[in-house]
Amino acid sequence: MLKMFDLPEPTNPGYSAIDPLDNRYFDPEVAKYLSEESRITYQAYVETALAHTLAKHGICTPEIASQIEEAAKKAKAAAVYEAEKTTKHDIKALVNTIKSELSDEAKPYVHFGATSYDIIANAQVLQLREVTSQFILPTLKTLLATLVNIADKYAETPQIGRTHGQHGVPITFGFSVALYVSRLGQSIKAIEDLNNSLVGKFSGATGTYNALSLFVSDPLQFEKDILETINLTPSEVSTQILPPEHLIRLIDEYTIAAGILANIGHDMRHLQRTEIAEVREKFEEGQTGSSTMAHKMNPWNFENLVSMHKLLLSQMLNANLNIASEHQRDLTDSANSRFYVLVPAILGNMAKRANKILSNIEVNEEQMAKNLNLTGGAIAAEPLYLLLEKYGHTSAHEVSKNIAHQALSEGKSLYDVASASSEIADYWAKLSDSEKAIIQDPTKNYLGLAAKKTKDIVANWK
């Protein structure tokens, strides 16, 4: 198998770039795979794979293939862009740049038998596959481990469950986090599977191996050989371009993972509301929440997750618009598909940010307990009506609703109103002491399987 070229070391391009990902959100760890310089390196790598496969099939000598490899390693974005001013064609510019370093004997074998998208398509697949396996998946797994630790730590910490923004019935904080452990874990597995299923092509200008048929007896074997050198397998069929669904499915799953992170951002941001105050982003020395309201400690990192997800969603739409290509090839995807790299770049940014803030999240268990008791136990209306039904009450839900609303309006506990109600006195008397204890203190006695379910999920993903 052909050894991968060393990717160029990325540098911050400064603050003259248009895209905020290249200044405000620049990350050398992801730029190593997704920069323009790296894109050209991947393309040069595929041109080298072609040369070595030509040598394997006796079309050129191994020495010529090695010369092409050394020349391809020298191909840099600045030189290719300079050449493109003349060629008005990016792959031809790359080819000319490589040829400029070669002897006349070797020059004919650069790009021999290839169409541009035999190079572009494979290079793009390699670029996205590598950034996924080397950066995205490890970063997401680190975040998953952080979420597992939080869920485990707070598996038995009572918290009010909320539906429609209203108090529901008690859960635990660990359970609320375990939900994200499971969802993100499944998305990570899907990304991994989709990444491993990416394919390549080397089938010529219309996908029918016309050019290869001129100089090799078995074009299908040639395609397998060149793709094997770059650790890909052939697509079942292609035109001039690869069928786009493989990459689009991966991008769609990136978007799902980002949506889960945005959901975490929404929930954690709401839990930081002044009137809720159950969690808080760690506020660092010298940090400012507002340029005028000096008391503010804004949940800006969690809000950033939501904001970045919106940007990523636009790229999912962008990718899905490329499912259609006229006949064997048109150029309606040639410009916008270059922006696919934004998707893993944004997701990587979100995952690293989420891990940083969640690793230092401040959980206010005292405030969680206070919020649990805000309704004076009215959150026990559910077990109250179920227990009344158990003992034969025929309109238990209606009467429990009335008792709960009375308790809320009068500022009394549900237990006090229920135990004094003549309407349910005969049924109330049938409740056992342990059943009455649920109504009296649902925050301790009505947590269901929250802790057990949390621990099961933690054990599954740990």
N, C-alpha and C positions, 0 to 999 in steps of 0.2 A: 504494500500500500504506500502511496506517495506521501512523504512527510509534508505536513502543513507548513507553509511559510510562517516565519515569525511576523506577527501583526505589528504594524508601526505603533510606537508609543504615542498616545494622544496627548495633545496639549490644549489648554484652554485657548480658544481662538480669540479671546478678548471680548470687547463689548461693542463691536461694530456689526455683529451678526444680526440678522432680522429675527430668526427664530429664538424665542426665550430659552429653548432647550440648549442652545449653544452659548448662552451667557448665564442667565439667572439660575437655570437648572442644569448646567453643564456637569457631567459626571464622567471622569476619565475611565472609570470602570466599565461603563456601558459604551462610551465612545470608542473604546478599543475595538469593538466589533461593528459598530454602526456608523462610524464616520465615513465621509466621502473617500478619504485616503484608504480606509479598510475595504470599502466596496471595490475599489480598483485593485487592491491586493487580492481579493477573492477572485476577481475576474482573471487576473494574471495567473493565479494558481490553477484555474480551469484550463487556460491556454497551455500551461505546463503539462497538465494531465493529458491533454490531447497529444502533445509532442511525444511523451513517453509511450502512449498507446500506439502512435504511428510507428515508433521504433519497435515495439513488441510485434507488430504485424509486418515488419520488414519494409516499411515504406520509407523510413529514414533510418539513419544509424543511431545507436544509443549515444554516441558522442554529440551528434547534432541535438538530440533531445536534451542532453545535459547543458549544452550551450544555450538553448532556448530557456531552460530553467533559470540559469544564472542571469540572463538578460531580463527575464520576467520579474525576477526579484528586485531589479533596479527600477521598475516602472513606478513612478510616483504621480500623484494627482496633478501637480503643477505642470509636469511635462505633458501629460495626457491632455489636459485642458488647453495647453498651448497648441498642441497638434490639432485639436478639434477645431480651432479657429480656421484651419485650412480645410479639413475633411468634412466639417459639419456633420460628423458621425462619430459617436463616442467610442464604439468598438473598433472602428477603423483607426481612430486616433491611438487607441491602446496598441493595436497591432503594429502601427508605424513606429510607435515609441519603442516597442520591444525589438523590432527589426533594426532600429538605428544602432543597436548594440551588437549586431550579429555580422558574421561573414556572409558573403554572397551565397556561399554553399548552403547555409542554414536558413536564410531568409524565406525561401519558398514554403517552408514547412510550418511557419507560424500561421495559425488559424486554418491550416490545410483541411479542406472538407467540411468546415464548420459554417453555420449561419450565425448571425449575431446572437440570437436567442439560445443557441446551444451553449453559449458562454454566459449570457446574462441570466438566464433562468436558473442554471446550476449555481452560479455565484450567489444569487439572491437566496436560494434555498440554503446554501451553506452558511450564509451570513445570519439568517434567522435561526437556523438550527443551532449554530454555535453560541449565539447570544442567549438562546433559551437554555441550552444544557449547561453552559459555563457561568451564566450570570442570573438569568431570571429564576430558574428552578432552585438553585441554592439560596437565593435571596428570599423567595417565597417560603422555602422550608425553614429558614431561620425565623421568619415571622411566625410560621405555624408553631414552632417550638416555643416562642414567647407566649402565644395565645394559650397553648397547652399548659404552660406554667401558671398563668393567671387563673385559668379555669380550675386547675388542681388546687391552687392556694385558697381560692374562695368558693370551693365546691359546696360548703355548708354555711356560707354567709348569707342570711336571709335578705331578700330585696323584694320590693313590690313589683309584680309583673304589670306591664302596661299594655292595654289594647286601646286603639283609637286615642292615645294620649291620656287615657283615664286609668285610674287604679283598677287592676283586675284582681287576681289572686296571687298569693306569695309564690315566689320562686327563690332561687339563690343567684348571687352575682356570677358565681362560677358557671351555672347553667346557662345564663345569658351569653357568656363568652364561649362556652362549649358549642353552642350553635354555630358560631363562626369557625371554630376548629373543624367541625365536620364539613361545612360547606367549602371552606378554603382547601381542606385536604382533598376533597373530591375533585375540585377544580385543578389542583396541582397534578393529580393523577391523570386527569384528562389532557392537560397540557403535555405531560410527559409522553403519553401514548400518541398524541397527534404529532408531536415533534419527531418521534421515532418512525412515524409512518410517512414522512416527507420523501418524495421521489424526485428523480432527475430525468433528463432527456438528452439524447444526441441523435436526432432523427432528421435534421436538415430543414430546408426552407418551408416545406409544407407537411412535415412529419412522415414522409414516405421514403426516406433514406435514399433519395435520388443521387445525391452527390457521392455518398459513401459507396453506392453500388458500382461506381466507376472504377474504384481501386481496391475494394476488399470483397472477398467472396461471400462473407457472412456479415452484413452490416449490423444485424441484431447482436451478434457476439461482440463486434467492435464497440457497440453502445454499452453492453454490459461491462466490457473491459475498462473503458474510460471511466465509467461511473464507479466501478469497483475501486479504482485508484483514489477516488475522493469519498469513498465510503457511502455511496448512494446506490439505489437500485432503480431500474428504469420504470417509468410510468407505463401502464398497460398500453396507452396510446397517447399521442400528442399531435399537435399541428406544428406550426413554427414555434408555438409557445406551449408550455405545460398547461394542462387543464388547471384552472386557478383554484379549484375547490380545496385542495390540500392546504395551501397557505391561508385561504380564507377561513377554513375551519379553525386553524390554529389562532388566527387573529380574533375570531369570534370567542374562542375560549379565553384568550388574554382579556377580552372585554368583560367576560363573566367574572373572572378573578378580580378585575379592577372594580366591578360593580359590588362585589362582596366587601372589598376594602372601603368603598364609598359608603356602604351600609354601616360598617363599623364606625366610620367617620360621623355619619348622621347620628347614630345612637349615642356615641360618646360625647358629641357636641351637646346634645340635648341633656345628657346627664350632668353637664357642667353649667347648666342654667343656674342663675343665682338662687332661684326658688327651689331648685332640686339639689344641686351641689353634692352629688354622690361621688363623682370622680373629678380629677383635675389634671391637666397637663402640667408637668413639672415646669415651674417658672424659674428661669435661670437668673443669676446675678446680672444686673444691668439691662435685663429684658424690659421692653415697653409694650403695654397692651394697647394704648391709645395715645396719640400725640397731644390730646387735650384732656381726656378723662383719666387722670393719673392713677385712679384706683383700679382700672380695668386689668384683668388677666384673661385675655381672649383665648378661646380654643382654636387658634388659627391653623394649627397643623392638621387637626381633624377636618376643619373646613377646607383646607387645601386638598385633602383626599377627594372630597366631593367635587371640587372645582376641576381637578385634573381628570377625574372620570368623565366629565362632560367633554373634555377635549379628546379623550381616547374614543369615546362613542362616535365622534365625528369621523374618525379614521376607520371604524368598523363599517360605517355606511360607505365610506370611500372604497374600501376593499370589496364589499359586496356588489358595488356597481360594476366591478370588473368581471363578473361572471360571464357576461356576454362579450364575445369578440367576433367580428364579422368574418364568416367563412374560416379560412385557415390563419388569418392574422389581420388585425388592423392596429392602428397606433393610438386608439382611444384610451389605452391603459399605460402607455409608455411614460407619461409624466406623473400621473397620480400614484402609480405603484411605487415610485421612488420614495413616497412618504410612508410606506409600510413600516419603515424603521422607527417612526415616531411611536408606534404602538408598544413594542418592548421597552423603548426608552422611557415612556411615560409610566408603564406598569412597574418597571424597575425603580423609578423615582418614588412612586407611591408606596411600594413595598418596603423600601429602605426607610422612608419617613415614618410609616406606620410602626415598623419595628422599633425605631428610636424612641418614639413617644410612648408606645405601649410598654416598653422595657422599663420606663420610669414613671408609669402612671401612678397617681396618688389616689388611693381608694379610701373614702370616708365612710367607714362602717357605722359610725355613730349616727351620721346623717341618714344612712340607709334605714337604720332602725327607727329614727324619728319619722321618716317619710312613711314607713310601714304603718305607723299608728295615727297618721293624719286623719283618717276617716273614723276613728274610734271603733275600729273592728267591723265596720260595715262591709269590709271585704269578705266577711264570713257569711254573707247572704247566700252564697252558693251552697256551702255545706248545710246551712240551716234549712233551705228548701228541700234538699235531698233527704235529710234526716226526717223532716216532717212527712215527706212522701213515703219514706221507709215504714213509718208507723201509721200510714193510712190516710193522711190528709189529702183531700181531693183537689184543692186549689192552692197547693203549697207554694208554688212560684209566685203567685199573685200576693199572697199574704206576706211572704218573706220580702217581696219588693216594698210593700207598704211599711213594714217594720223598719227596713233599712232606710227608706226615705224619711220616716219619722225620726229615727235616730240621728240622721244627718242634719235635719232641719232644727232639731232641739239641742244639738250638741251633746247628745248622750251616746253611750256605747251601745252597740247592737245587742250585746248580751243583756244589759240592763233592761232595754225595751222589750226584748223577746221574753225574758224570764218573767216580766210583769204583765205580759199580754194575756188577757182573758180569752181572746180569740183562739189561741193555740195552747191554752193551759193543759188540757187533757193530753195533748201530744207531747208537750214539753216534759211532762212528768215521766213519760216513757223513755226519754233520752238517758243513756248511761252517763256516769260521771266523766268518762273519757270523751264521750261525744259532746257533752256540755263544755268540756275543756277546749275543744276545737272552736266552738263559738266564742268562748271567753278570750282565747288568745290564738287566733289563726296564724299569727306571725311565727309561732313556735310549733304549732300542732297541725298545720295544714300546708305543709310544704311538698306533699306528694312524693314523687320519686326524683325531685330535682337533684339532690346530692348523688343518688345512685346513678342516675342517667349521666350526670357530669363525669363521674369517675369511670363509667364504662367508656365514654367517648375519649377521655384522657388516656385510658389504657389502650384503646384501639389505635390512637394516632401517635402516642408517645414514642 
